[in-house]
Amino acid sequence: MTISLYDITVGQYLQTVGAAVGFLDRGLKHCTDEGSNPDDLVSQRLAGDMLPLSFQVVSIAHHSIGAIEGVKKGVFTPSGPAMPETYAGLIKTIADADAALKALTPDEVNALAGTDVMFEFGTMKMPFTAEGFLLSFSLPNFYFHASTAYDVLRANGVPLGKRYFLGALKLKS
């Protein structure tokens, strides 16, 4: 079986972004059931020196569809979408990322193989190939922020188990 750039990036993004849609929805349900304000979760963090849930959710989008867009442009920078201030804004950010990822075609993503992309942060510049960037930078960051978002919700009482993080598995048909 041949695995394409699309399979190892967008295929993975879709599974975890879909899971994020689910665990954010579960967080909203939990708040509704408990009579608490879901907007109170937006600024929650695991530790004082970590960025809040809003940053984690924006980073899930930025290191998935934003990474593909960066590869297309040949430049990726840390600045992502605007930071939502409400829980509804977090849900919209993930839903928009999910829709944009679903709109990508395998041919469109596979055509990016071998292209150059520059990671730019201030004066720092790091050259990558599309594959090197997506596999060694984007995907690890993507999983880190998805795990952290899940953990923030879990630490704040949202009843989540591992299956909520795994999302839809690619089972043999």
C-alpha positions in Angstrom: 0.0 0.0 0.0 1.3 3.4 -0.9 0.8 6.2 1.5 0.6 9.7 0.1 1.4 13.2 1.6 -2.4 13.7 1.7 -2.9 10.5 3.7 -0.2 11.2 6.3 -1.2 14.8 6.8 -4.8 15.7 5.9 -6.0 12.2 6.8 -4.5 12.6 10.3 -5.7 16.2 10.7 -9.2 15.2 9.8 -9.3 12.5 12.4 -8.1 14.7 15.2 -9.9 17.9 14.2 -13.1 15.7 14.1 -12.3 14.5 17.6 -11.8 18.1 18.7 -15.2 19.0 17.3 -16.6 16.2 19.5 -14.7 17.0 22.7 -15.6 20.7 22.4 -19.2 19.8 21.9 -19.0 17.5 25.0 -17.5 20.5 26.9 -20.5 22.6 25.9 -22.9 19.9 27.0 -21.1 19.5 30.3 -21.4 23.2 31.0 -25.1 23.2 30.0 -25.8 20.2 32.2 -23.9 21.7 35.2 -25.4 25.2 34.7 -21.9 26.8 34.2 -20.8 29.3 31.7 -18.7 27.6 28.9 -17.0 31.0 28.3 -15.2 30.5 31.6 -13.3 27.6 30.0 -11.8 29.8 27.2 -9.1 31.2 29.5 -8.4 28.0 31.4 -4.9 26.5 31.3 -3.1 23.5 32.7 -0.3 25.5 34.3 0.3 29.2 34.9 3.0 29.4 32.3 0.9 27.6 29.6 -1.3 29.3 27.1 -5.1 29.0 27.5 -7.6 26.8 25.9 -8.4 29.5 23.2 -4.7 29.4 22.1 -4.7 25.6 22.0 -7.8 25.5 19.8 -6.5 28.2 17.4 -3.2 26.2 17.2 -5.1 23.0 16.2 -6.5 24.9 13.3 -3.2 26.8 12.5 -1.1 23.6 12.5 -3.6 21.7 10.3 -5.3 23.8 7.6 -2.9 26.7 8.3 0.1 24.4 7.8 -1.2 23.3 4.4 -1.9 26.9 3.4 1.6 27.9 4.5 3.1 25.1 2.4 1.1 26.4 -0.6 2.4 29.9 0.0 5.9 28.7 0.7 6.0 30.5 4.1 4.6 29.6 7.5 4.5 32.0 10.5 3.4 31.4 14.1 0.5 33.9 13.8 -2.7 32.1 13.3 -6.4 33.0 13.3 -7.7 35.6 15.7 -8.1 34.3 19.3 -11.7 33.6 20.1 -13.0 35.1 23.3 -16.1 32.8 23.6 -16.6 29.1 23.7 -18.8 29.5 20.6 -15.8 31.1 18.9 -13.7 28.0 19.8 -16.3 25.7 18.3 -16.5 27.9 15.1 -12.7 27.9 14.8 -12.6 24.1 14.8 -15.6 23.7 12.5 -14.1 26.1 10.0 -10.8 24.1 10.1 -12.7 20.9 9.6 -14.6 22.3 6.6 -11.5 23.7 5.0 -9.6 20.4 5.4 -12.5 18.4 3.9 -12.4 20.7 0.9 -8.8 19.8 0.1 -8.3 17.1 -2.6 -5.6 14.5 -2.5 -4.2 15.7 -5.8 -3.9 19.3 -4.5 -2.0 18.2 -1.4 0.1 15.6 -3.1 1.3 18.2 -5.6 3.0 20.0 -2.7 5.5 17.2 -2.2 9.0 18.4 -2.7 8.2 22.1 -2.6 10.0 24.5 -0.3 8.5 26.1 2.7 10.2 28.6 5.1 9.2 28.8 8.7 9.6 32.4 9.8 9.5 33.7 13.3 10.8 37.2 13.7 14.4 37.2 12.3 14.6 33.4 12.5 14.1 31.5 9.3 14.1 27.7 9.0 14.0 26.1 5.5 12.0 22.9 5.0 10.7 20.8 2.2 6.9 20.4 2.4 7.3 16.9 3.8 9.9 17.9 6.3 7.8 20.8 7.6 4.5 18.9 7.8 5.9 15.7 9.4 8.6 17.1 11.7 7.1 20.5 12.7 3.4 20.8 11.9 2.1 17.3 13.0 4.0 17.3 16.3 2.7 20.8 17.1 -0.8 19.8 16.0 -0.9 16.8 18.3 0.6 18.8 21.2 -2.1 21.5 21.0 -4.9 19.0 20.4 -3.8 17.0 23.5 -3.5 20.1 25.6 -7.0 21.4 24.6 -8.4 18.0 25.5 -6.5 18.0 28.8 -7.7 21.5 29.7 -11.3 20.4 29.3 -10.7 17.2 31.2 -8.9 19.1 34.0 -12.0 21.3 34.3 -14.4 18.5 34.8 -15.5 17.7 31.3 -16.1 13.9 31.3 -13.8 12.7 28.5 -12.0 9.5 27.9 -9.4 8.5 25.4 -12.0 7.6 22.8 -13.0 11.3 22.6 -9.4 12.1 21.7 -9.0 9.3 19.2 -11.9 10.3 17.0 -13.1 8.2 14.1 -10.7 5.3 13.5 -9.8 4.1 10.0 -11.2 0.6 10.4 -10.8 -2.1 7.7 -14.0 -2.2 5.7 
